[in-house]
């Protein structure tokens, strides 16, 4: 996939061990510069990491990935991608790295890691390509070396249940493939801890538990195949002993036992359209040697299977291609660019290794083409016939020599099975033994068929890529590697390169120790001296006028915001404004060349400062524009609302006026016809009059039963008005009656009696109505005790102070009138003056005036009696 912002590639080759004293600052600086270039110039970048074994290439690639993981923008998706990118390394190292004599964590393969970024500069994906996996290490290791890490990690770190399912023991000495180098245990390597890291990494990079189980089954099957026992039968044919081993392998590989056994002890060969099955006669040459190499390598990588010498030839060929790329991008192309641009330049001499690359890869004439022809031609082709063919074809090449072609002195350093190539880094001898067999890199057909029957998901995916049709022979290992290298070169040529050159300080893996001879040799064959000379004499920065002007035009008022003339003149105006000195830069035909980094850094610093100024202006313009737009929108909305409201208000007023006019018209017409029977002309008026009366009545209802006010009704409502008045009075009376107490009821009853007696008969009656009756005017406690004794059991109903007037002279006398149930008593303090029984009382007379005078009438038989 291609993301908007771009991608960055990290290319490493060989193994890597990071010395503690090596500085990481340059690695971070290169990583940062490449990342910033990708972000600012929108162009894909690549970082090539090179150096000899143990120089620190693997560790440098880790540091680059860690740097991007820390510095790039973060999000949930980005964190997931970062984890997968970082956790891919432990898995690749487990299946592709091993301890060698020169390095405890030697990468036995090459890799190209493609990191993909989005428009914000955040990593969103990646892709890893592997090259030249050393599959021969699976079945053989030199003394002091180990097999791939994954075997020892699984044996030492796997839990007991997992080892039981895989049929493994926790002892590396029990497996033939793990003890060839006689160093299964290494003090500097913690296999148990590394196993935990690898297992966790597999889950992070989205391996399911089933995938992990199937992958480890393949790893375990490799170890079991190494321990497979075989012997010869009576006919001299190879047979496999140990039925339990076959059953275990059948379960792990999920291949039927009979199919697996037949595939291991027979080989199927296709010749002239016919298939021939041949028995193995040498137990030591059973095809499980080949199968084990395929089983380990295919799940985690691709590439051919090479012996030591053939592998070294391919590795050096790759190094030559990378050096050629370095020469093309730095030494050759840079100097040619100066000449093409008309820049005064003194050429720097360098060794162009294209001649060596052509010697290896040229069609029909190169070593790889000759090797392929020898592998494909009919007849008895051997490694020695291949060597003879080389001598015939490229024998006169100045960078090629064999024992036969060499002079007397050189022959002493070459054996008959070797040829020598003069690489850019020095002379290398190659032994041709095994070149043809390993270049073919073929499994017999029956082995492929057996593996295709496997129920193991990962194994099925691997062998789906295999070629089962003998009519179309697969490409040789060297051709496959050549093709993959060509694709890699195309990828790298399409990107802006950056370089990390790893220098190994010594061969003893010690910190603080620098072997000057070793370091000089590395500096020489890495081409750093020529590169430094070109860089010193040349220009640190060059860009096309259009790109340079587009980036820095904001630094000059004449070029900002747009330059109308030719780009070259715009750049000249810009650099004059920036104050460039004549020795700081040169103007070519299509590009500007800046000699010193400090000049470019100063320009970049000015550009960074100008960014803030431009950003401020843009923000101000945008905020003004935004606020203006917001104001215009609000103003338009306000006008719309005002227009709508005014229209609505006008329509409302018009409706009110129209309704008012209609109402007035109907009212006047109704007033005219008000005395006529109800009709359409007067019904509104009559209804309005009634409504007005009822509303007025509602607002002016009498508040109590004594309030006799009542609005005057219209003639049509006279009868209804009387009914309403009566109902209202009844309602008030009923409400009043519900509210009175027993005491108040007695008061009312007494008032009724008083009304019947005194109403309209006594002048001060109206003034007495509001006054309440009391039980007595003199309390019992206020009477003289002798009076109470005199009365004995008689109950006093009422007592009041009165004035008695004498018959003669009408002299007033203060007395007390006591009323009992049977008589009225007139007392003078404690003395009974007169007792009048009710039976003897003829009547009572009161005055009609306001004098308070009353007379008790008693029979008078004796005039002397009072």
Secondary structure, DSSP 8 states (H G I E B T S, - for coil): ---SSEEEEEEE-S-----TTS-SHHHHHHHHHHHHHHHHH---EEEEEE-STTSSHHHHHHHHHHHHHHHS---HHHHHHHHHHHHHHHHHHHHHEE--SS-TTEE-SEEEEEEEE-TTS-EEEEEEEEE---GGGGT---TT---BHHHHHHHHHS-HHHHHHHT--S-GGG-GGGSTTS-S--TT--HHHHHHHHHHHHHHTT--HHHHHHHHHHHHHHHHHHT-EEEE-TTS-EEEE-HHHHHHHHHHHT--HHHHHHHHHEEEEEETTEEEEEE---GGG-THHHHHHHHHHHHH-------HHHHHHHHHHHHHHHHHHHIIIIIIHHHHHHHHTT----------THHHHHHHH-TTTSHHHHHHHHHHSSS---HHHHHHHHHHHHTT-TTEEETTTS-HHHHTT--TTEEEEEETTEEEEEE-TTHHHHHH----HHHHHHHHT---HHHHHHHTTS---TTS----HHHHHHHHHHHHHHHHHTSEEEEEE-----SS--TT---HHHHHHHHHHTTHHHHHHHHHHS-SEEEEHHHHHHHHGGGSTTTSS---S-HHHHHHHHHHHHT--GGGEEE-SSEEEE--HHHHHHHHHHHHHHHHHHHHHHHHHHHHHHHHHHHHHHHHHHHHHHHHHHHHHHHHHHHHHHHHHHHHHHHHHHHHTTTS-S-TTTHHHHHHHHHHHHHHHHHT--SSTT--------GGGHHHHHHHHHHHHHHHHHHHHHH--HHHHHHHHHHHHHHHHHTTTSTTHHHHHTS---S-SS-GGGS-HHHHHHHTT--EEEEEEEEEE-TTTT-EEEEEEEEESSEEEEEETTEEEEEEEGGGEEEEEE-SSSS--EEEEE--SSTT--
